[in-house]
Amino acid sequence: MLRITQEAARCLLCGNAKCTAACPNGYDPSRAVRAVRFENENIAGRFVDADTCAGCQGDCEKACIHYDSPIRLREMISALPAQTKTDEEPDLSIDFCGVHCENPFFLSSSIVAGDYDMCARAFEAGWAGAVFKTIGFLIPEEVSPRFGTIGKEGTPFIGFKNLEQISDHETTYNLDVLRRLKKNYPDKVIVASIMGQNDEEWIKLSKLVTEAGADMIECNFSCPHMSGGGLGSDVGQDPVLVKRYTKLVKSVTHLPVLAKMTPNIGNMEIPATAATQGGADGIAAINTIKCILGIDTETLVSSPSVNGRCSVSGYSGKAVKPIALRFIHDLAKCGHLSGVPLSGMGGIETWHDALEFILLGCSNVQVTTAVMQYGYRIIDDLILGLKTYMAQHGITKVSELVGTALPQLVPADMLDRSTLVYPSFDIKKCIGCERCFISCSDAGHQAITMQDGKARLSAAKCVGCHLCMLVCPSGAISSKNKRIAKP
């Protein structure tokens, strides 16, 4: 049987998809594939008709421009699960730091929210707000190239590195953009990200963006690759400066103030607490992680190479999500930060990713790297996916989800260590590749043998670690067995 998620992963996600243009029945196969790609397979059937597609001549597949082989669209469509239908329309709106948001999805401060036309197109697409690219009096001179990626086993883009700094537009230009955005999109949330180099600049920037009509201010205490000293994450690692600058900003504005935290620190709760002591109304986390993407073993230069040299800079993308979730958890469980609103970001691509941040305590999420890869259009699946999940679980408002996963996360010494779950082997699905056997033999407890070309479990040796299940490529191993007391 075709694995629709794997086939969807092959799709190039074209802009003006040739497959959709070629459909004689007016269906949208490219949109159906995109729904599967972004974890919305239960609603992918809305964009096609399985019965009609099963009997068509495959014009969509003939039009596919994939560099290898066409996406098996008809086979994918026939394998889609039954379409999820609901009579209720969950309310995605939520109040964040006293500001009403039509949904919890914002663009984060970066190139994706760096100009009027860009933000306007995002708002038209359905994004509820945008944290405009950081405004300062320093006008940076950018390098070229400034981006790099890292992939794994055919996936070209799990991690992303960037050397880009704050806005390279004049301050007056950026302020005019804020004014125009608020005038033309009064129901959208405009967040002004600012970064000063001293007391005077923090105060002046705060006054200027307030006068320009921003709904909120985000203090960038966390950019990991500003070329000047005393900027970005240099500030974010110093609780004294975080408190000082937050207090200065709050002293000259009536707007809610977010402090954006750096992950380049062991305990984010310390500067975050300092920010709230300075008057911050909320915390945003995480910014990018300082990294070296790798070394070209022929040129001995890291990526991206800027005329033969590179430097430590920010890492983002799907690969950082587990780290971001850890920091959000730490902030949400910190007693000193009890009740402080959280805006989460770091590796969010799908509605499922966003929901995880919400379940750990965020009432707002921000996205950049996924937009850089897939465009503003991902908002469609963020909204549809979250609405579908809420309808399926009888949840009417996003606020009902905020922080509900926190009680299940406990210190390691509180975990149950007296029971185990044996992995369950489905011999019919086993293809005899021996991946589980190799992993268990070389990195486990030698609890798997091969018999007649199929994997078999030796319960006497198994400790229930489930490494075998994680490496199995055919889905033949699961955790369906009951939890029992250790023998």
N, C-alpha and C positions, 0 to 999 in steps of 0.2 A: 504493500500500500504506500502511496506517495505521502511523504511527510511534508505537509503544506508549509510548515514553518521553515524547513530547510530550503524548499523551493523558493519561498518568498525571499529568503536571504540572498538568493542569486539575482533577484531583480535589481536593475540599475536605478529604479525609482526615477525614471525620466521626468523632465519638466512637462513638455507637451507630448504625452505618451502616444506613440504610434499605434499601440495595440488598441487603445480606447478610440482613437480616431478611425480605425479600420472596422470597428464593430458595426455591422449593418443594422443591428437592432437598437442601437443607442445606449447600450449598457456601458459600464465603466470598469472594465477588468483591472485597469491599473490601480484604481482606488480600492478595489477589493484586495488586491495583493498588498497594497500599502497598509490596509487595516490588519492583515495577518502579520505583516512585518512589525507593526507596533502593538502587538498583543491584543488585537481586537477581532480575532477570528470569529467570535460569536456574532458579530454584526457585519462581517464581510459580505454575507449574502444579500445585504440590502442593495448592493451596487450591481448585481448581476441576477440572472435567472438560471438556475441549475438545469431545468428541463430544456429550456431553449438552447442553452450553450452546449448541452450534451449532443444535440442534433445538428449543430452548425458546421460549417466547412472550415472553421479555424482561421478565419481571416486575421484575427487578432494575433495568433501565433506566427503567421506568415509575415506580419508587419513588425514583429519584435526585432529590435536592433541589438540584442545581446551579442557580445563579442565571441561567445563560445557557442551556445546552442539556445534556441528560443525557450522562454519560460513555458512550462507545460500548463498553460492557463486553463484549458478545458478540464484537464485531470485535477487541477487544484480546485476548480469550482465545484466539481462533482464530489470532492472530498470535504468541502466545507461543512462544519457542524450546523445543526438546525439554527436558524436565525433567532436571536433573542428578541422577544417583543415585550413591551411593557406599556401599560396604560398610564402610568405615572411619569411625571417629569421632575426628577429630583432638582432641588435648588442648589446650584453651585456657588451662589453668592456667599460671601463671608466678610465680616468686619475685621480689619487688621490694623492694630494701633489706632482704632477709632475711625479709620477710613474704610468706606464701603467699597468692596471689590465685586465685580459681577461674577468672577470665578477666581480661583486661587493661582492662576498662571500668569507670571510676569516674565518679561525679558530681563536678564541680568545685565549689569553695567559692563558693556563691552562693545565691540564693533557692531554687533547685531542691533544695538540701540544707539547708534552714533550720529544720526542725522534725522531731519524732519521726515523726509520721504520714507525712510526705512521704518521709523516708528509708526507713521501713518498707515503703511501697508500692513504692519503687524496688527494694529488696532482693527483695521478693516477685516483682517482674517479672523479675529476673535480673541486676541490676547487682551487680558483685563488691564494690564499696566506695563510700564517699562521703567527700568532703572537706567536713566540716560548715562551714556559713557562719561566716566569721571571728568569733572570740570575742575580746572585749576588755572593758576596764572602762569605756571610753567608750560611752555609749548614744546613738547618733545620732538626730537628728530628721530624718526623711526629707522630701523635697519631693514635690509632686504637680502634674502627672504627672512620672514619672521615666524613661520609656522613649521611644525614637524609632527609626524604621527608615528604610532607604533601599533603593530597588528600581531595576530597570532593565528596560525593554521588557516590561512585563506581569508581571515577577517582583517581588512586593511586599516581599521580605524577604531581601536578600543581605547587608545590613549592619545592625547593631543597636547603638544607643547607650543606655547606662544611667547614671543618676546615683545608683544605690543604693549605700549604704555598708555597713559591717560589720553584724553582727547587732544588731537593736534590742531583743533580749530581754535580761533581766538575766543576769549571768554565772552565778549559781546555777541559773537555769532551764536554761541551755545545758549546764551540767555534768551536770545530772540527765538531760537527753536523751541525752548520751553514755553515761552509765551504763546507761540502759534499752536503748539500741540494742545495746550490747555484750552485755548479759545475754540479750536475746531473739534476737539474731542473732550468735552467737559465731563463726560461720564467715565472716562478712562483715568487711571491713576498714574500721575507723572511723579516719579521719584528722582530727585536730583542727587547724584553721587558727587561728592566734593572731596578734594584733597589739598590741604594747604602745606606750606613749608615752615610756617611759624604762626604765632598767636594772631598777628594782624591779618594774615591771609585766611585763616579759618573763620575769623569773625566776618571779614568782608565778603567771602564767598557765601556764607550763611545768609547774610542780609540780601545779597543780590539774587540768589535762587528763590528766596522767600518772596521778594518783590516781583519776581518773574512769574509767579503763580504755581510753583510746584506744590504738590499735595504732601510731600514728605521729603526728608533729607536722609541720605545714607552717607555716613562718614567712612571713607575708604581708609581703614587702618591696616590694610592687608595685601596690597599689590606686591608680589614677590620679586618684581624685576624693574622697579624704577631705578633710573641711572643715578639719581641724586641721593645723597645721604639724608637721613632723617625723614624719609618718606615711606609710605606703604607699610610693609610688614615690619620695617624697622620700628615704626611707631607701635604697631599691634602687639609686639612682644614686650612692650614696656607699659605696665599697668598705670604708672604715674602719668605718662603722656596721654594714654587713652582717656583717663579720667579728666585730665586737664583740658584736652581739646573738645571732648564731649560737653563739658561744662561751659566752655566758651561758646560753642555752637548753640546750646540751649538758651544761653543768656540773651541771644539776639533774634530768636525766632519763636513763633507760636506753633510751628509745625512739629509733628511727630518726628523723632530722630532715631535712626537705626545706626548701630555700630557694626560694621562689617569686619568679622574676625579672620585672623590668619590661622591656617592649620599648621603652620611651621613653628609649632610650639607643643610642649607636652600636655599642659593643662589649660585648655581654652577658657575654662570657667574663671580663671584668675583675671585676665584682662576683661572678660565679659562682665564680671561683677564690678570691676572698676568703672566700666562704661555706664552701668546702671547707677552707680554712686555719683557719676557725673551728670546724671539726668536722662540717659538714653531710654527711650520708650520701648525699644525692641532690639533684638540681636539678629544679624544676618550672618549665615555661615554655610559653606566654607568658601573662601577664595581659593585660588589655585595653589598647588603644592610645589615647592621648590624641587627641581629635578634636573638630571642629565639624561637625555633620552637614550643615549647610547653612543658608541664610538665606531666610526668607520675604520675598520682594521687595515684598510689600504692607505687612506689619507691621514688617519689618526685624528680626524676632526669629528666633533659631535654634530648632531642635526638640531636646527638648521645651520648650515655652514654660511657664515657671513664673511665672505672674502677670506676663507681659510681659518676662521675662528668662530667660537661660540661661547656661550656663558650659561650659568645656572639660571633657570627661569621657570615659569609656571606650567604645571601639569594638570590637565582636566580630562573630561570624557568619562565614558562608562566605567573605566577602570578605577576611578577614584570614588565611586559611589559608596562602597563599604566603609571607606575612611570617613567620608562626609556623614554617613549615618551614625558612626560611632561618636563623632563630635556633637551631633544634634542630640543624641541620647544623653551624653554627659551634661550638656547645657540644660536639657529638660529635667534631669534628675537632681540638678544642683539646688540645694535649699536656698542659697542666696539669690537664685534667679527664679524662684517660684512665681508663677503667674506672668512672667515676662514673655511677650509674644516673640515667636521665632519665625524667621524667613529662611527656608532651607534651599540649598543648591549644591551641586556637585555630582555629575554623572546622570542627570535626569534625561532620559530619552522618551520613555513611554509613560502612559497614565499609571501603570503599575509602579514604576520608579517613583513618580510623584506621590502616589498614595503611601508608599513606605515612609517618606518624609513626614507626611501628614499624620500617620499613625504614631510616629515617634514624637509628635508635639508641634509640628509646623502648621501654622494657619495660612501660610503663603509659601509658594515655591518659585524659584527663578531658574531660567534656562538660557544657556549660551551655546555650548559646544554642539549640542544636537541640532540647533538651528543652523549653525555654520555648516553642518554636514547635510542636513535634509531640508532646510528652509522653514519659513514661518508656517507652512501648511501643516506641520505636525500638531498644531493646536487642535485641528479637527479630531484627531485620534485621542489627544489628551482629554478633550471635553467629552467625546462620545464614550470613551472607555470608563472614565470616572462616573459618568451618569449611569452607564449600564451596571457597573459594580454596585452603586448605591441602590438602584432599583431592585437588583437581585437580592440585596440584603435588607431591604425595607428601611433604608436610611434616607431621610428627606432633606437633611442639611449637612453640608461639609463639616460644620462645627461639631457635629456628633461624632466624627471620626478622630478629631485631634487628640493625640496622645493615648489612644486606647490600647496600643501595644506595649506601653511602658511597664505595666505591672508584670508582664511575662519575661522581662529582662532583669535578671538578678545577678548578684556577684557570683563568681565561679564556685565559691565554697558553699553556695546554697543549691547547687545542681544535684539532682538525684544520681548517686553513684552506686546504687545497690541493685540496679536492674539493667537489662539489655534487650535489644531487639535484633533478632537474627534476620539477615537479608533473605528475601524470598526469590527463588530462581524459577523462571518460566522457561522450561527446556524447549518449548516450541519456538520461542523467540530467539533463543541462543543460536548464534551463527558460527560459533566455534573459533572466534578470532583470538582467543586466549589473552585478551587485554586484562581481564579480571585476574586470571591466573598469574600473569607476570607481576601485576601490582601487588597482589597479596603475598606472592613469594618473595619479592624483593623489597617491599615496603610495608608488609603487614605481618600476619601470623601464620602463614603457610596453611591456610584453612580451605584452600580450593584445589581440587584435582581436576584433571581432564579425563573423561571416560567416553569412549565412542565419539570423540570429537565435540563433546558438550561439557560445560562447566558443572561441577558438583561441589556442594558445600560439606565440609566436615565440621559439624556443630561442636564437637569436642574441642576444636582449636579456635573456633571463631569467637572474637571478642565484641562483635557487633559494631565495628568502626564504620562500616558502610563505604569504605574506599572502593570496593568492587562495584558498587552501584554507581558511583560517581564517574568511573572510567568506562563503564559499559556503553558502547556506541549504538546498541540495538534496543535498548529499553527492556532487556530481559531480566534485570535485577531490580527489585523494588523493596520497600520497607513495609510491606503489607502485614507482616507477622505481628502478633501481639507482644507488648512489653511484658517480660517475665522477670522474676527474681534471678539473680546470677546463680549459676550452679555452684 
